[in-house]
Amino acid sequence: MNDIKVDVAVIGAGTAGMAAFRAARIAGVSAVLIESGELGTTCARVGCMPSKLLLAAANGLHDAQALAPRGIEGTHALEADYAHVLDYVRRERDYFVKGVLDEMEALPGGMLLRGQTRFETATRLIVGDAARVEAKSIVIATGAAPVVPDELKVFGDKLITSDDLFELRTLPKRVAVFGAGPIALELGQALARLGVEVFMFGKGGHVAALTDTPVRDTLAAALADEFYFDPDAKFEGMSLENGQPTLRFTSPDGRAHVERFDLVLAATGRAPNLKPLALEHAGIELNKKGVPLFDEATMQCGKSAIFIAGDCDGTRPWLHDAADEGKLAGDNAARFPDVRAIRRKVPFSIVFSEPQAVSVGASYDDLDKQMTVTGEVSFENQGRSRVMRQNRGLLHVYADAKTGKLRGAQGCGPAMEHIGHLLAWALQLELTLDEALKLPFYHPVVEEGLRSALKDADRKCYEERSETPPALPSAAGC
């Protein structure tokens, strides 16, 4: 077995691991990057990029077919060539993956180690059967993998995950989608807009990780207009009959169903890839789910020389946070024991369904409701949204009732990816409602809806204090 000594060992060559490895090298210390699976990152290979490519194709078809009410004729004749669509998605996906692979190939010899890794001690790793790595500090960045509930395994080879979907050579006629989180909503809607008959089943009423009930229900209703969607599904039976997945269930309106499908897509979330690491030998404390306890301001596990970053830490499952966490972990691993804390960016997530969904800042469940005002806007009558025929959605912004300081927001509607950024920036800058409302808003744009929500919250703040709000420029008439 080859013995290797380095300053920093990074386990996992995904987005977080690569960011940690780069940070360690920039800091001038010796480092190795270890990977047991396919190179190319979850985002590029099976996550963000291929899902958005499939959505782009599906939304293009949907938008073209939606031109008929505007007087554009012949649009209903358009249809998707499934084999061609999937080939396009894979070719473009491979372009993004190649960029990652090129970076890996450019590494000097010996810096990339391949093999399943496990802890032998807190500072010593065994990589496959070929290498033993002694490191002054270690970064765990092993990512996450799809979770498949045991009850779905009855479907055998008719069951796929989001990781499998993009390798299909054609699409099924009917598919049952289990899950109502971001992955399920994006892929389910994409399939529906490409002409696949979709039945989506959630659990416990959860939709897109939204905790604000009116916002969640607005999104669920909009999606249910396009395909069968039950966020709190109850089943009488699941089986594989004559090679077909068969579901027996009762719909929310009380009707009994027996539905047969070509495939079942399990999009029920992802769980940290940690079990193979033998963390019991790492000398660090774990939570009930087997995930290391760590400081989000440093990514350090307790007081140890072990750091963690990315999806495997079970906190912020978004690429931008994986990159930030990786850099932070790599920086601190390189300077250990001189670990430094930073102020983390505002939590921020987007679901790229239509309507899009966004969560920014403090979770609605964590707010002190007696000390919080909620500003609201519906997009049903918002001018630009109606022009685009995307006038569905609801936005809630939360602010401190006494100070007017913004605390967070949840919403669904058009252009939420852009409105969400504006809100995230405002929160990061610790703006109050008054300060946000002094910023320019053009007309006619969807962002005028954000201004309406901010004004609604501002009015409620002044009512709470029994004060008169300051004069603000009047909103455009539509």
BALUM-679608 format. One record per atom (N, C-alpha, C, O): x, y, z. Coordinates in steps of 0.2 Angstrom, whole numbers, plus 5000, padded with zeros to 4 digits. Atoms other than C-alpha are relative to their C-alpha. Layout:
XYZ ...
//
This chain:
500449945000 500050005000 500450065000 500950075004 499649945001 500750174995 499850055006 499250075007 500149954994 500950295010 500150074997 500650094994 500049935002 500550475006 499950055006 499550045010 500149954994 500850625018 499850074996 500250094992 500249935003 499950795014 499850045006 499750025011 500349964995 499350945023 499249995000 499049995006 500750005000 497550935017 499849944995 500049944990 500350055005 496550785010 499350025000 498950035005 500849985001 494850825002 499749934997 499949914992 500450065003 493650675000 499450024997 498950054999 500549985004 492550704986 500250054995 500450114997 499849955005 492750794969 499450034997 499450044991 500649965003 491050874967 500250085001 500750105002 499949925000 490751064968 500350025007 500850065006 499749984993 491151074987 500749985000 501250025002 499450034999 492650964986 500550034995 501150054998 499549965004 493451054971 500150075003 500750095002 499949934997 493151224979 500549995006 500950045007 499550014994 494051154995 500749994998 501250025001 499450015003 495451084985 500450064997 501050074998 499749945003 495751244975 500250055006 500850075006 499849954994 495751344992 500649985003 501050025005 499450024996 497051235000 500650014996 501150034998 499449995004 498151244985 500250074999 500850094999 499949935000 497951434984 500450025006 500850075006 499749984994 498451445002 500749975000 501149995005 499350025001 500051354997 500249945004 500849935005 499850064997 499951195006 499949944995 499649954990 500150065004 500051014999 499349975001 499149975007 500650035000 498450934995 499849944995 500249944990 500350055005 497550784987 499350005000 499050025005 500750005001 495850764980 499849924999 500149894995 500150075001 495050594982 499349994998 498850025000 500750015003 493550524972 499949934999 500349904996 500150075001 492750354972 499549994994 499549934991 500550015005 491350384959 500250044994 500850054992 499949975007 491150464942 500250085001 499950115006 499849935000 491950634940 499550044996 499250014991 500549955003 490950784934 499550045004 499250085001 500449974995 490050844949 499249984999 499049974993 500850015000 488150814953 499750054996 499250034992 500449945004 487650984946 500149994993 499649994989 499950005007 488450954929 499749934997 499449934992 500250075003 488050764927 499349985001 499049964996 500750024999 486350734935 499650055003 499050035005 500449954996 485750894944 499850064996 499450064991 500249935002 485651074940 499950014992 499450034989 500049995007 486151074922 499649964995 499249984991 500550045004 485250924914 499350015001 498950014997 500749994998 483650964923 499850064997 499250074994 500149945003 483751144917 499949994992 499550034989 500050015007 484051084899 499449964998 499049984993 500650035001 482550964900 499450055001 499050054997 500549954999 481551104907 499950054994 499450074992 500049955006 482051224893 499749984994 499350014991 500350035005 481551104880 499250005001 498850014996 500750014999 479851074888 499750075000 499150074998 500349944999 479551254892 499950044993 499550074991 500049975007 479951304874 499449974996 499050014993 500650035003 478651184868 499350025003 498950044999 500649984996 477351234881 499950084998 499350094996 500149935001 477651424877 499850014992 499450054991 500250005007 477451394858 499349984999 498950014996 500750025001 475851304860 499550055004 498950055002 500449954996 475251444872 499950064996 499650114998 500149945005 475351564857 499350014997 499150064995 500750005004 473651514850 499550055003 499250094999 500549954997 472651624862 500250084998 499850124998 499749935003 473751774855 499950014993 500150064990 500249995008 473151744837 500649974996 500549974990 499550035004 474751644832 499749934998 499649895003 500350065002 474051494822 500549944998 501149964997 499650065002 474751314819 500449985006 500849935005 499650024995 475551304836 499849935003 500349905006 500250064997 474551154842 500349944997 500349895000 499750065004 475351044829 500749985002 500949935001 499350014997 477051054838 500049945005 499549935009 499950064995 477650894847 500749995001 501150014997 499350024998 479150824855 500249944997 499949894998 499650075001 480350694848 500449985006 500950015007 499750024993 480750614864 500849984999 501250005003 499350035001 482350524857 500550064999 501050075001 499649945002 482950694850 500150045006 500750075007 500049954994 482550794866 500549975005 501050015007 499550024995 483550674877 500750004997 501150005001 499450005003 484950664865 500350075001 500950085002 499849934999 485050854865 500250015007 500750045009 499849994993 485050854884 500649975002 501050005005 499350044999 486450724885 500650044997 501150055000 499449975004 487550814872 500250075004 500750085005 499849944997 487350984881 500249995007 500750025010 499850024994 487550904898 500749985000 501150005004 499350025001 489150824892 500550064999 501150055001 499649945001 489750994887 500250035007 500850055008 499849974993 489651054906 500449955003 500949975007 499650044997 490350894912 500850004998 501249995002 499350005003 491850904900 500450065003 501050055004 499649944997 492351074908 500349985007 500849995009 499850034994 492450984925 500649954999 501149955002 499550055002 493450834917 500650034998 501250015000 499449975002 494650954909 500450035006 501050025006 499749974994 495051034926 500349945003 500949955006 499750054997 495350864933 500649974997 501149965000 499450035004 496550804919 500650055000 501150034999 499449955000 497550964921 500450005007 500950035008 499650004994 498050924939 500649964999 500749914996 499350035000 499850874942 499949935002 499449915006 500050074998 500150684944 500049995008 500450035011 500050024993 499750614961 499550045004 499450025010 500449954996 498550754966 499249975000 498949985005 500750035000 496950654961 500149925002 500449894998 500050074998 496750484970 499349974999 498850005000 500650035001 495350364965 499949945004 500449895005 500150054996 494550244976 499550015006 499550075008 500549994995 493250214990 500550025007 500949985008 499649984994 493950305006 499649995007 499049995007 500250014994 493750265024 500550035005 501150035004 499549984995 494450335040 500349945004 500049905006 499750054996 495750235049 500150035007 500050005012 500049954994 496050375062 499850064998 499650084993 500349935001 495550555064 500550044994 500250084991 499649965005 497050605052 500349954995 500749974991 499750055005 497350445042 499449974996 498949944999 500550035005 496350385027 500249944996 500849944994 499850065005 496350215017 499650024994 499050024994 500349995006 495950244999 500049944996 500649924994 500150065003 495350084991 500549955003 500549945009 499550054998 496749944992 500750034999 501249994999 499349985002 498150054986 500450055003 501050065003 499749944996 498450204997 499850015007 499250005008 500249984994 498550265014 500250075001 500850094999 499949935001 498450455016 500050035008 499550025011 499949974993 499150545032 499950074999 500350104995 500149935001 498450725033 500050045006 499750015011 500149964994 498550865045 499350025001 499150035007 500749994999 496750905041 499749974994 500049964989 500450045005 495350825031 499450044999 499150075003 500749975001 493850895022 499649954997 499849914992 500550055003 492350785019 499550044996 499250084998 500449975004 491450835004 499749954995 499849954989 500250065004 490650674998 499350004997 499049954994 500649995003 488950744992 499449965003 499549945008 500650044998 487250654993 499849964994 500049974988 500350045005 486350524983 499249995001 499050005006 500850005000 484450494979 499849955005 500149905006 500350054995 483450414993 499449974996 499050004994 500650045003 482250274987 499649975006 499949925009 500350034995 480950235000 499949924999 499849904993 500150075001 480750045003 499449984997 499449934993 500650025003 478950034998 500050014992 499649984989 499949995007 479450094980 500449954997 500349944991 499650055004 480649954977 499649944997 499949904994 500450065003 479149834973 500050014992 499849964989 500149995007 479249914956 500649984996 500649984990 499450035003 480949834952 500350044995 500550104996 499649975005 481749884936 499550064996 499850094992 500449945002 480250004932 500150065004 499750115003 499949954995 480850114946 500750044998 501250004997 499449965002 482050254941 500150065005 499650085008 499949944996 482850404951 500250064995 500250054989 499849955005 483250574944 500749994997 500850024992 499350015002 485050514942 499949964993 500449964989 500150045006 484350384929 499750034994 499750014988 500449975005 483150494920 500350024993 500150014988 499749975006 484350574908 500449954996 500649974990 499750055004 485050414902 499549964996 499649924992 500550035004 483350354895 500150024993 500350084991 500049985007 483250344876 499450024997 499450054992 500749975002 481450384875 499650015007 499849995012 500449994994 480150444887 499449965000 499149944995 500650044999 478650344894 499450044998 499450104998 500749965001 476850384890 499750025006 499450075007 500349994994 476350374908 500549995005 500949945005 499550014995 477450404923 499750035007 499350085007 500149984993 477150414942 500650035003 501150005003 499449974997 478250534951 499850015008 499350035010 500150004992 478450514970 500550065002 501150065001 499649944997 479050674979 499750074997 499450074992 500249945002 478550854979 500550065002 500350125003 499549954999 480150944982 500350034993 500050014988 499849975006 481151044969 500249954995 500049974989 499850055006 481850894959 499449974997 499349974991 500650035002 480150814958 499650054996 499350034990 500449955004 479250974953 500350024993 499950024988 499649985006 480551024940 499949944995 499749964989 500050055005 480650854932 499349984998 499149964992 500750025002 478750814933 499750054996 499450034991 500349955005 478250974925 500350004993 500050004988 499750015007 479550954911 499749944997 499649954991 500250065004 478950784907 499250014998 499149994992 500649985001 477150844908 499950044993 499550034989 500149955005 477450984896 500349974993 500250004988 499850045006 478350864884 499549954997 499649924992 500550055002 476750764883 499949945003 499549905002 500050064996 477050634896 499450015005 499350065007 500650004995 475450594907 500349995006 500649935008 499650004994 476150634924 499550005006 499050035006 500450004994 475350584941 500650015005 501049975006 499549994995 476350664955 499749995007 499250025009 500250014994 476250614973 500450025006 501050005006 499649984995 476850704988 499849975007 499449925007 500150034993 476850665007 500050065005 500450105005 500049954995 476250765021 499850074998 499850125002 500249935002 475650915011 500650044998 500550104996 499449965001 477450975008 500150014993 500049964988 499949985007 477751064992 500650054999 500650105002 499449965002 479451134986 500350035006 500650095006 499749984994 480051155004 499750065003 500050105007 500349944998 478851305006 499649985007 499349935008 500350014994 478251325024 499450055001 499150055006 500649955000 477051475021 499449974997 499449964990 500650045002 475351385019 499750034994 499650004989 500349975006 474551515007 500450004993 500249984988 499650005005 476051524996 500149924997 500149914991 500050075002 476251334996 499449974996 499449944991 500650025004 474451304991 499950034994 499650004989 500049965007 474551434977 500449964995 500249954990 499650035005 475951344969 499749934999 499749914993 500350065001 475151174972 499450004995 499349964991 500649995005 473551234963 500250014993 499949994989 499849995006 474451304949 500349944996 500249934990 499750065003 475451144946 499449954998 499449914993 500550045001 473851044948 499550014993 499249974991 500349985006 473151134933 500349974994 500049964988 499650035005 474451044922 500049935000 500049904995 499950074999 474550874929 499749985006 499650025011 500350024993 473750764943 500650015005 501149995004 499649984994 474550824959 499749995006 499250035008 500350014994 474150764976 500650005005 501049965006 499549994996 475350834989 500049965007 500549955010 500050044994 474750725003 499649934998 499149915000 500350065003 474450554994 499949945005 500349935009 500150064996 473650405002 499949944996 499549944991 500050065005 473850234994 499749945004 499849925010 500350064998 472850074996 500449944998 500449895001 499550055003 474149974986 500550024995 500350074991 499449995005 475749974976 500249934998 500449895002 499850075002 476149824965 500350014993 500250064989 499850005007 476949774949 499649944997 499749884998 500550055003 475649684938 500150004993 500050044989 499950015007 476049604922 500650054997 500550084991 499449955002 477649714921 499850075001 500250114999 500149935000 476749874924 499950025008 499549995012 500149974994 476849984940 499250025001 499050054997 500749994999 475049984947 499950045007 500250015012 500149964993 474450114961 499250005001 498950014996 500649994998 472850104970 499950055005 500350055011 500049954995 472350264979 499450044999 499050034995 500649955000 471050394983 500250074999 500650095003 499849935001 471150564976 499750055005 499250035008 500349954995 470750724986 499350015000 499050035005 500750005001 469050724979 499649945002 499049945002 500350064998 468650554986 499949954996 499749894997 500150055005 468650454970 500649955001 501249975002 499550065000 469550284970 500349994993 500050004988 499750015006 470850254957 500449945000 500749925005 499550055002 471850114949 500350024994 500050024989 499649975006 473150184938 500649964999 501049935003 499450035002 474550094928 500450044996 500250094993 499549965002 476150164923 500549964996 500649904997 499450035003 477650134912 500650005004 501049965004 499549994996 478850204924 499850035007 499350075007 500149964994 478950264942 500750045001 501250015001 499449954998 480150414946 500050015007 499650055010 499949984993 480750424964 500450065000 501050064999 499749934999 481150604967 499950025007 499650085008 500249994993 481050594986 500550035004 500550025010 499549974996 482550684991 500749974999 500749914996 499350035000 484450654993 500250005007 500150045011 499750014994 485450595008 500750005000 501049984995 499350005000 487250625013 500349934999 500149885001 499650055002 488550505006 500549995006 501150015004 499650004994 489350465023 500249935002 500749925005 499950064997 489150285027 500749964999 501049935003 499450035001 490650215018 500750035003 501250005003 499449974997 491850335027 500249975007 500849995009 499850034993 491850235044 500150065005 500750065008 499949944996 491650395053 500149995008 500350035012 499950024993 491650305070 500850005002 500950005007 499350004998 493550305068 500350074999 500950085000 499849935001 493650495065 500050045006 500350095006 500049964993 493350545083 499650065000 499850115004 500449955000 492050665079 499349995002 499149935001 500750014998 490250685086 499550004994 499650054990 500450015006 488850635074 499350025003 499150015009 500749994998 486950685075 499649934999 499949884997 500450065000 485550555075 500049974993 499849914992 500050025007 485650545056 500749984998 500849964992 499350025002 487550505056 500450054997 500950044994 499749945003 488050675050 500450045005 500250055011 499549964995 489550765059 499750065002 499450104998 500249944998 489050905070 500650054998 501250044999 499549955002 489951065064 499850075001 499250085002 500149934999 490051255065 499950034993 500450024989 500149975006 489251335050 500450064998 500550084992 499649945001 490351485052 500749984998 501150024995 499350025001 491951385050 500049934996 500549924993 500150065003 491351215043 500549945004 500649895002 499650044996 492451135057 499649955004 499149975007 500350054996 491850975065 500350005007 500849975009 499849994993 491951015084 500750045000 500750094997 499449965000 493751065088 500549964996 501149974997 499550055004 494550925076 500350044994 500250094993 499749985006 495550945061 499649984994 499949974988 500550035005 494050875051 499550064998 499250095003 500549955002 492950995041 499549974995 499749914992 500550035005 491450965030 499650054996 499650114998 500249955005 490651045015 499549974995 499649914993 500450025005 489251035003 499449965002 499249965008 500650044998 487750915002 500049955005 499549945009 499950054995 488450795014 499950025007 499949985011 500149974994 488250915028 499350005002 499150025008 500750004998 486350905027 499750065002 499150075005 500349934999 486051095028 499750034994 499150044993 500249965006 486051195012 500149964994 500749974991 499850045006 485851084997 500050034994 499650014989 500049965006 486151214984 500750014998 501250025002 499450005002 487651224973 500450075002 501050065004 499649944998 488151404977 500250005007 500850025009 499850014994 488151354995 500649955001 501049955005 499450055001 489251204991 500650034999 501150015002 499449965002 490451314983 500350045005 500950045007 499849964995 490551434997 500249965006 500849985009 499850054995 490651295010 500749974999 501149965003 499350035001 492051215001 500650045000 501150025003 499549954999 493051365000 500250025007 500850025009 499949994993 492751405018 500449945004 500949955007 499750064997 493251225023 500749994998 501149985002 499350005002 494751225012 500550055003 501050045005 499649944996 495351395019 500249985007 500849985009 499950024993 495151335037 500449945001 500849935005 499550064999 495951165034 500750014998 501149995002 499349985002 497451245026 500350045006 500950035007 499749964994 497751365041 499949965007 500149995012 500250044994 497151235054 500750005004 501249985001 500649994996 497251265069 499850075001 499450085005 500249934999 497051445066 499450014996 499350044990 500650005003 495251425061 499650075001 499650105006 500349935000 494251585056 499349994998 499149964993 500850005002 492351615056 499950054996 500250114996 500349955004 491451705043 499350015001 498949975004 500750005000 489751775041 499749974994 499949994988 500350035006 488751665030 499550044996 499250084999 500449965004 487751725015 499249985002 499149935005 500750014998 485851735017 499749944997 499949934991 500350065003 484951565014 499550024994 499150074995 500449985006 484151564997 499949944995 500449914993 500150065004 483351434986 499550024995 499050064996 500449995006 482451434969 499849934998 500249884997 500250055004 481351304961 499850024994 499450074993 500149975007 481251324942 499449964997 499549954991 500650025003 479551254940 499750074997 500050124997 500349945002 478251374933 499349995002 498949955000 499649944997 477751464943 500649985003 500649925006 499450014996 479451474950 499850015007 499450055009 500149994993 479551464969 500750025003 501250005001 499449974997 480851554980 499950005008 499350015010 500049994992 481251554999 500750035001 501250024999 499449964999 482451685005 500050025008 499550035011 499949974993 483151725023 499749955005 499749895004 500350044994 482251665039 499449964997 499049984994 500550045002 481151515037 499350035004 499450055009 500749974997 479251565040 499949975007 499650005011 500150034994 479151435054 500450035006 500250025011 499549974995 480651515063 499850075003 500150095007 500249934998 479851685064 499650015006 499149975007 500549984995 479051765079 499450034997 499550094995 500649975004 477351795072 499750065003 499550104999 500349944997 476851925085 500550064998 500250124999 499549955001 478452025080 500150014992 500650044990 499950005007 478252005061 499450024996 498850004998 500549985004 477252085048 500149964993 500749954991 500050045006 476851995031 499750054995 499150064995 500249975006 476752095015 499849954994 500249914993 500350055005 475752015001 499950034993 499750094993 500249985006 475552024983 499849944996 500149894996 500250055004 474551914971 500250024993 500250084991 499849985006 475151904953 499549994995 499650004989 500650015005 473451874945 499950064996 499750054990 500249945003 473152054941 500650054999 500650104997 499349965001 475052114940 500150014993 500149964989 500049985007 475252204924 500449964995 500249934991 499550035004 476852134916 499849925000 499949894995 500150075000 476351954922 499449984996 499449934993 500650025005 474651964913 500250014993 500049974989 499850005007 475552024897 500449944998 500349924992 499650065002 476651874898 499649935001 499849884999 500550054999 475151764902 500349955005 500349895005 499750044994 476051704918 499850035006 500150035011 500349964994 474951794930 499749955005 499149955006 500150054995 474951654943 500550015006 501150015004 499550004995 475751664960 499850055006 499450095005 500149964994 475851744977 500750005004 501149965004 499349994997 477351824986 499850035007 499450085008 500049974993 477451855005 500750025002 501249985001 499449974997 478851965012 499950015008 499450035010 500049994992 479251965031 500450055002 501050065000 499649954997 479852105041 499950015007 499349995010 500049994993 480152155059 499450055001 499550114998 500549964999 478552235065 500250075003 499850125002 499849944997 479452365075 500550044996 500550114996 499549965003 480952415065 499950004992 500350044989 500150015008 480352365047 500649974997 500649974991 499550045004 481952265044 499849944997 499449905000 500250065004 481752135031 500349935004 500849935006 499850064997 481851955038 500049944995 500449904996 500050055004 481351845024 499450004995 499150054995 500650005005 480151795010 499949934997 500449894997 500250065003 479251655002 499550024994 499150054996 500549995005 478351654985 500149964994 500549924994 500150035006 477851584969 499750044995 499350084996 500349965005 477551664953 500650014994 501149984994 499549995005 478451734937 500650035002 500650085007 499449974999 480251784937 500250005007 500650055010 499850014993 480451724955 500850005001 501150025006 499250015000 482351684951 500350075001 500850085004 499849934999 482551874949 499850045006 500250075009 500349974994 481451934963 500449975006 500550015010 499750034995 482251814974 500750035001 500950045007 499449975000 483951884970 500050075004 500450095008 500149934997 483352064974 499949995008 500250035012 500250014993 482652004991 500649975004 500850005009 499450034997 484251904995 500550065001 500850065006 499549954999 485352054992 499750055005 500150085009 500349954995 484152175002 500149975007 500350015012 499950034993 484252045017 500750005002 500950025007 499350004999 486152035015 500250075002 500750075006 499849934998 486252225016 499650025006 499750085008 500449984994 485052225031 499650064999 499650105003 500549945001 483852345023 499450005003 499149945005 500749994998 482252405030 499550014994 499750014989 500549995005 480652415021 500050074997 500050084991 499949935003 480852605019 500650014996 500550044990 499450005004 482552585012 499949964994 500249994988 500150045006 482052455000 499550044995 499650034989 500549975004 480552554994 500350074997 500050104992 499749945003 481752704990 500449984994 500650034990 499750025006 482552604977 499650004993 499050004994 500449995006 482052624958 499649934998 499949884998 500450055003 480652514951 499850024993 499550074993 500249975007 480452524932 499249974999 499049935002 500750025002 478752504923 500049994993 500350034989 500450054996 478052384917 500549945001 500749914996 499650064999 479052244925 499749965006 499349985010 500350054995 478652094936 500250035007 499950025012 499749984994 479752174950 499550055003 499650075009 500549954996 478252304953 499649965005 499449995009 500450044995 477452154961 500450005007 500150005012 499649994994 478852154974 499950065003 499850065010 500149944997 478652334977 499350005004 499250035009 500750004996 476752304981 500149965006 499749985011 499950044994 477252174993 500450045006 500250035012 499649964996 478552285001 499550065003 499650075009 500449954998 477252425002 499549985005 499350015010 500550034996 475952315010 500349995007 500050005012 499650014993 477252265024 500150065003 500050075009 499849934997 477752445026 499450035004 499450065009 500649984997 475952495029 499849975006 499650005011 500250034994 475652365042 500550015005 500350015011 499649984995 477252415051 499850065003 499850075009 500149944997 476752585053 499350005004 499250045009 500650024997 474952525058 500249985007 499949995012 499850034994 475852425072 500350055005 500250055011 499749954996 476752575078 499550075001 499750125004 500449945000 475252695076 500350064997 500250115000 499749945004 476252805064 499850014993 499549964990 500249985007 475952885047 500649984996 501250014997 499550025004 477052805034 500350064996 499950114994 499749955004 478252925024 499750004993 499549954990 500350005007 477652985007 500549974995 501149984995 499650035005 478352874993 499750014993 499150034992 500249995007 478252884974 499449964999 499449905001 500650045001 476552824968 500249944995 500649954991 499950065005 476552654959 499650014994 499150054994 500350005006 476152644941 499349975000 499149935004 500750025000 474252624937 499949924999 499449905001 500150075002 474552444931 500649965002 500649905002 
//
